[in-house]
């Protein structure tokens, strides 16, 4: 059976044939490191980790690029707000600290490191060169106000809207920059002129003047640098289809690049029947989830739904996932006790293989896994050693493909990370209570008590940062 994938551009399930025999080039939009990772970030990273592991299990060599957006309006805004509230962290320090939080969360749930993980700030030259190419080909222009800003001319590219099947005249105005100096409000920024309100460190020289890259050009430049002008798959969350991926496709195609042959988008996460968002206050952060459950169970839950579907999180989600995974572990423990040795991986069942070949149908793959567990338990009860050996071998083989083998050393590190996250959660609760007491004291103009709480926390190595939306803290 041929590998099949759902291509978001054609909106159909298609045969996947690598551009280069035996190799897969996969680019995934990584995080914008502005604030702590949440469940949506974990799910997206895990989806492409599952795909990568499956490709490798079929004998393909995978080059997976997952970028880090470490220069962005939101990063600069968050750093500015923190400094205005008395903090001292520079934007680049904020970006690096948050990047480390993402890496720790990915590691905790067993997401393999990407082949390369380029940062936007390390690829400015490639972005400038790509913008120059677009200008030379008549698809980009300098801002009419005489600033250093450069915009993509959406009217110059008839195929604009091909990814999301929209007509240009029906599209929303570009929200990534002010409409100053644009020919059309739908034109998006390739290069943003430096502003007096932004730090000089967030600016780079260019042929048009000092500034920084727009968000969309970053991924086009990095994907091309590390995978070439044409590669197999571009992935990311469903919320990135427009405008981010639409703009990537337009500018890369206008530059004369084949770019991604296929586009894959993973579904989002709902909590309580609502889309998760910071504005609704229903975000589920990685450190909280890791404090609640074992990392391997969190991985099981995050990967249990089909990657294109919405993942619904409820109060019972992790409990149910833990019970399901404990049945698997219970069987492996029984098999080890009965056989006198831990099971070795065997052949993958046909049902599992067919499921993964069919657009990475993990729910059906998990059904094959649990069927093997049931058959294995029946073999134990019947005293059938040969049947037990075969079924146990299948279970271990499937778990390894899914990154869920409990014997993998990564879960020892994951357990430590989970313990660390639990300790961090406890510390956060204690500090949060003191911050609330301090806020109440300040509201009552009891500045002596307020200052005393601040001083106690500083003595313990905890720095407070008063922000517009509340008080944050960090280890000094």
C-alpha positions in Angstrom: 0.0 0.0 0.0 1.3 3.5 -0.9 1.7 6.2 1.7 -1.2 8.5 1.5 -1.4 12.0 3.0 -4.1 14.8 3.1 -2.7 17.7 1.1 -4.2 21.0 2.4 -3.6 22.7 -0.9 -5.4 20.2 -3.1 -7.8 19.4 -0.2 -7.6 15.8 -1.0 -5.8 12.6 0.1 -3.0 12.0 -2.3 -0.1 9.5 -2.8 3.0 10.7 -1.2 6.2 10.1 -3.3 9.3 11.7 -1.9 11.0 14.2 -4.3 14.3 12.3 -3.7 14.1 8.5 -3.4 14.7 7.4 0.2 14.6 10.9 1.7 12.0 13.2 3.1 12.4 17.0 3.6 9.9 18.3 6.1 9.6 21.9 7.3 7.5 22.7 10.3 6.6 26.1 11.6 8.0 26.2 15.2 7.1 28.6 18.0 7.2 32.3 18.2 9.0 32.5 21.6 7.0 35.2 23.2 5.5 33.3 26.2 5.3 29.9 27.8 4.4 26.8 25.7 0.8 25.5 25.9 -1.0 22.3 24.9 -1.5 23.5 21.3 2.3 23.9 20.9 2.9 20.4 22.3 0.3 18.8 20.1 1.6 20.4 16.9 5.2 19.3 17.7 4.1 15.8 18.6 2.1 15.4 15.3 5.1 15.9 13.2 7.2 13.8 15.5 4.8 10.9 14.9 5.1 11.5 11.1 8.8 11.6 11.3 9.0 8.4 13.3 6.7 6.6 10.9 8.7 7.7 7.9 11.9 6.5 9.5 10.2 3.2 10.5 9.5 2.7 6.8 13.2 3.2 5.9 13.1 6.8 4.8 15.8 9.3 5.9 14.0 12.4 7.3 15.4 15.9 7.4 13.0 17.8 9.7 13.5 21.6 10.1 11.5 23.3 12.9 12.3 27.0 13.1 12.2 29.4 16.1 10.8 32.8 15.5 12.9 34.9 17.9 12.1 38.3 16.5 8.5 39.4 16.3 6.1 42.3 17.3 4.8 40.2 20.2 8.2 39.5 21.6 9.2 43.1 21.4 5.9 44.2 22.9 6.1 41.7 25.8 9.6 42.7 26.6 8.7 46.4 26.5 5.7 46.0 28.8 7.9 44.1 31.3 10.5 46.8 31.3 7.9 49.5 31.7 6.7 47.7 34.8 10.2 47.7 36.2 11.8 44.7 34.7 15.2 44.6 33.0 14.9 41.6 30.6 15.8 42.5 27.0 13.7 41.1 24.1 16.4 38.7 23.0 16.8 37.4 26.6 13.0 36.9 26.8 13.1 35.0 23.5 15.9 32.8 24.6 14.4 32.0 28.0 11.1 31.1 26.4 12.8 29.0 23.7 14.4 27.0 26.5 11.0 26.4 28.0 9.7 25.1 24.7 12.7 22.8 24.3 12.2 21.4 27.8 8.5 20.8 27.2 9.3 19.0 23.9 12.0 16.9 25.5 9.7 16.0 28.4 7.1 14.3 26.0 9.7 12.6 23.9 9.6 14.8 20.8 12.9 14.1 18.9 15.1 17.1 18.3 14.7 18.4 14.7 17.5 17.8 12.3 18.1 21.6 12.4 16.4 24.3 14.4 17.2 27.6 12.8 16.5 30.9 14.5 15.1 33.8 12.5 17.8 36.2 13.8 20.5 33.9 12.4 19.1 34.0 8.8 18.7 37.7 8.1 21.0 37.6 5.2 19.0 35.0 3.4 15.8 37.0 4.0 17.3 40.1 2.6 18.5 38.2 -0.5 15.0 36.7 -1.0 13.4 40.2 -0.7 15.9 41.5 -3.3 14.9 38.7 -5.6 11.2 39.6 -5.2 11.8 43.2 -6.0 13.9 42.3 -9.0 11.1 40.1 -10.3 8.5 42.8 -9.8 6.6 41.3 -6.9 7.7 43.6 -4.1 8.2 47.3 -3.6 9.6 49.9 -1.2 7.1 51.8 0.9 5.8 55.0 -0.8 6.4 57.0 2.4 10.2 56.8 1.9 10.8 54.5 4.9 12.8 51.3 4.8 9.7 49.1 4.7 9.2 46.7 1.8 5.9 45.0 0.9 4.9 42.1 -1.2 2.7 43.2 -4.1 -0.3 40.8 -3.9 -1.8 42.2 -7.1 1.3 41.1 -9.0 0.8 37.4 -8.2 -2.4 36.0 -9.8 -2.2 32.8 -7.8 -2.4 34.6 -4.4 -5.0 32.7 -2.4 -4.2 29.3 -4.0 -3.5 27.6 -0.6 -6.7 28.6 1.1 -8.8 29.0 -2.1 -9.7 32.6 -1.6 -10.0 35.4 -4.1 -7.8 38.3 -3.4 -10.6 40.8 -3.3 -12.4 38.9 -0.6 -9.3 38.7 1.7 -8.8 40.6 4.9 -6.4 43.5 5.1 -2.9 42.4 6.2 -2.6 42.9 9.9 1.2 42.4 10.2 1.9 46.1 9.6 0.4 49.5 9.4 -1.1 50.4 5.9 1.4 53.3 5.6 3.2 53.4 2.3 1.3 50.4 0.8 -0.2 50.2 -2.6 -3.0 48.0 -1.3 -4.0 47.2 2.4 -3.7 43.4 1.6 0.0 43.7 0.8 2.1 42.2 3.6 5.4 43.3 5.1 8.6 41.7 3.9 10.9 44.2 5.7 9.8 46.5 8.5 11.5 49.9 9.0 13.0 50.5 12.4 10.8 52.5 14.8 12.0 54.9 17.4 10.0 53.0 20.0 11.9 49.8 19.3 15.4 48.9 20.6 18.3 49.4 18.3 19.2 45.7 18.9 16.1 44.7 17.1 17.3 46.3 13.8 19.6 45.1 11.0 21.0 46.9 8.0 19.5 46.3 4.6 19.7 47.9 1.1 16.5 49.8 2.0 17.5 50.9 5.4 17.6 49.6 9.0 14.8 47.4 10.0 13.8 43.8 10.6 12.1 41.0 8.6 8.4 40.4 8.4 7.1 37.2 9.9 6.2 35.4 6.6 9.6 36.0 4.9 11.4 34.3 7.7 10.0 30.8 7.1 10.4 31.1 3.3 14.1 32.0 3.7 14.8 29.3 6.3 13.0 26.5 4.6 14.9 27.3 1.3 18.2 27.5 3.1 18.0 24.2 4.8 15.8 22.1 2.4 16.4 23.8 -1.0 14.0 25.7 -3.3 11.7 22.6 -3.5 11.0 20.1 -0.8 8.4 17.5 0.2 6.2 18.7 3.0 5.4 22.0 4.8 3.6 21.5 8.1 2.0 23.6 10.9 -1.1 24.3 12.8 -4.4 24.9 11.1 -4.4 28.5 12.4 -1.3 29.2 10.2 -3.0 28.5 6.9 -4.0 32.1 6.5 -2.3 34.4 6.3 1.1 32.9 7.2 1.3 29.9 4.9 -0.7 31.6 2.2 1.9 34.4 2.2 4.8 32.0 2.4 3.5 30.1 -0.7 2.9 33.4 -2.6 6.3 34.9 -2.0 8.3 31.7 -2.5 6.5 30.9 -5.7 6.8 34.5 -6.9 10.6 34.1 -6.3 10.6 31.2 -8.8 10.9 28.4 -6.2 8.9 25.2 -6.3 8.7 25.4 -2.5 6.6 22.7 -0.7 5.1 19.9 -2.8 2.6 19.1 -0.1 1.0 21.1 2.8 -0.1 19.4 6.0 -2.0 21.2 8.8 -2.8 19.8 12.3 -6.0 20.5 14.1 -6.3 22.8 17.1 -7.1 22.1 20.8 -10.5 22.8 22.4 -11.0 23.1 26.1 -14.6 22.9 27.5 -15.9 23.0 23.9 -14.2 26.3 23.1 -11.1 27.0 21.0 -8.2 27.5 23.4 -6.9 31.1 23.4 -5.2 33.5 25.8 -8.0 36.0 25.3 -10.5 33.5 26.7 -8.2 32.7 29.6 -8.5 28.9 29.0 -4.9 28.2 27.9 -3.4 24.9 29.2 0.3 25.5 29.8 2.9 22.8 29.4 4.3 23.1 32.9 0.8 22.7 34.4 0.1 19.6 32.3 3.4 18.0 33.2 2.7 18.6 36.8 -0.6 16.8 36.6 0.4 13.6 34.8 3.3 11.5 33.7 5.0 12.8 30.5 4.4 9.5 28.7 0.7 9.6 29.4 0.6 13.2 28.2 2.2 12.1 25.0 -0.3 9.3 24.6 -3.2 11.7 25.1 -1.8 14.4 22.7 -1.3 11.8 20.0 -4.5 9.8 20.4 -6.7 11.8 18.0 -6.2 12.0 14.3 -3.8 14.8 13.6 -6.3 16.7 11.4 -9.1 16.6 14.0 -9.8 18.9 16.9 -8.3 17.6 20.1 -10.9 18.0 22.9 -9.5 18.5 26.4 -11.7 17.9 29.4 -11.2 17.3 33.1 -11.2 13.6 32.6 -8.9 13.5 29.5 -5.6 12.8 31.3 -7.3 10.3 33.7 -8.7 8.3 30.8 -5.4 8.4 29.0 -3.6 7.2 32.1 -6.0 4.3 32.4 -5.6 3.3 28.8 -1.8 3.4 28.9 -1.7 1.5 32.2 -3.5 -1.4 30.5 -0.6 -1.4 28.0 2.0 -1.3 30.7 0.2 -3.9 32.7 0.3 -6.3 29.8 4.0 -5.7 29.3 4.7 -6.3 33.0 2.7 -9.6 32.8 4.5 -10.7 29.6 7.9 -10.0 31.2 7.0 -11.9 34.3 5.7 -14.9 32.4 8.6 -15.0 29.9 11.3 -14.1 32.3 12.6 -11.3 30.0 11.3 -8.0 28.6 9.7 -8.5 25.2 11.7 -7.6 22.1 10.2 -5.8 19.2 8.6 -8.0 16.5 6.8 -7.4 13.3 4.3 -4.6 13.0 0.7 -5.8 12.5 -0.9 -5.3 9.1 -3.7 -3.2 10.6 -1.2 -0.8 12.2 0.8 -0.4 9.0 -2.4 0.2 7.0 -3.5 2.8 9.4 -0.3 4.7 9.3 -0.1 4.6 5.6 -3.6 6.0 5.4 -2.8 9.6 6.3 -1.2 8.7 9.7 -4.5 7.4 11.1 -3.2 7.1 14.7 -6.6 6.3 16.3 -6.8 3.2 14.1 -3.1 2.4 14.9 -3.9 2.6 18.6 -6.9 0.3 18.0 -4.4 -2.3 16.6 -2.1 -1.8 19.6 -4.9 -2.4 22.1 -6.1 -5.4 20.1 -2.6 -6.9 20.4 -2.7 -6.2 24.1 -6.0 -8.0 24.5 -4.8 -10.9 22.5 -1.6 -11.0 24.5 -3.5 -11.1 27.8 -5.6 -13.9 26.4 -2.5 -15.8 25.5 -1.1 -15.4 29.0 -4.3 -16.7 30.5 -4.3 -19.7 28.1 -0.6 -20.4 28.8 0.2 -20.0 25.0 3.9 -19.0 25.1 4.3 -18.7 21.3 1.2 -16.5 20.9 2.3 -14.4 23.9 5.7 -13.8 22.3 4.2 -12.8 19.0 1.7 -10.4 20.5 4.2 -8.9 22.9 6.6 -8.3 20.1 3.9 -6.5 18.1 3.1 -4.3 21.1 6.7 -3.2 21.6 7.2 -2.6 17.9 4.1 -0.4 17.7 5.0 1.5 20.9 8.5 2.3 19.5 7.0 3.7 16.3 4.7 5.9 18.3 7.4 7.0 20.7 5.6 5.4 23.6 7.9 2.5 24.6 8.1 2.7 28.5 11.5 1.2 28.5 13.0 4.0 26.4 15.5 6.0 28.5 13.8 9.2 27.4 11.1 8.5 30.0 13.5 8.5 32.8 14.5 12.0 31.8 10.8 12.8 31.3 10.0 11.6 34.8 12.6 14.0 36.1 11.2 16.8 34.0 7.8 16.0 35.3 9.0 16.1 38.9 10.7 19.4 38.1 7.5 20.7 36.6 5.6 19.7 39.7 8.1 21.5 41.9 7.8 24.5 39.7 4.0 24.4 39.9 4.2 24.3 43.7 6.6 27.2 43.8 4.3 29.1 41.4 1.3 28.6 43.7 3.2 29.8 46.7 4.7 32.8 45.0 1.3 33.6 43.4 -0.3 33.7 46.9 2.2 36.2 48.1 1.8 38.3 44.9 -2.0 38.4 45.6 -1.3 39.5 49.2 1.1 42.2 47.9 -1.5 43.4 45.4 -4.2 43.6 48.1 -1.8 45.5 50.4 -1.0 48.0 47.5 -4.7 48.4 46.8 -5.1 49.3 50.5 -2.1 51.7 50.3 -0.3 49.5 52.9 3.0 50.0 51.2 5.0 48.8 54.2 3.5 45.3 53.8 3.7 45.4 50.1 7.4 46.3 50.2 8.0 43.6 52.9 6.6 40.9 50.7 8.7 42.1 47.7 11.8 42.1 49.9 11.1 38.6 51.3 10.8 37.3 47.7 13.9 39.1 46.6 15.8 37.6 49.5 14.7 34.1 48.3 16.1 34.9 44.8 12.7 35.7 43.3 12.3 38.9 41.2 8.9 40.5 40.6 7.9 42.3 37.5 4.8 44.6 37.6 3.1 44.5 34.2 -0.1 46.0 32.8 -1.9 42.7 33.1 -0.6 41.8 36.5 2.7 40.9 38.3 5.0 38.2 37.0 7.9 36.6 38.7 11.2 34.9 37.8 14.2 33.4 39.5 16.8 36.1 39.9 
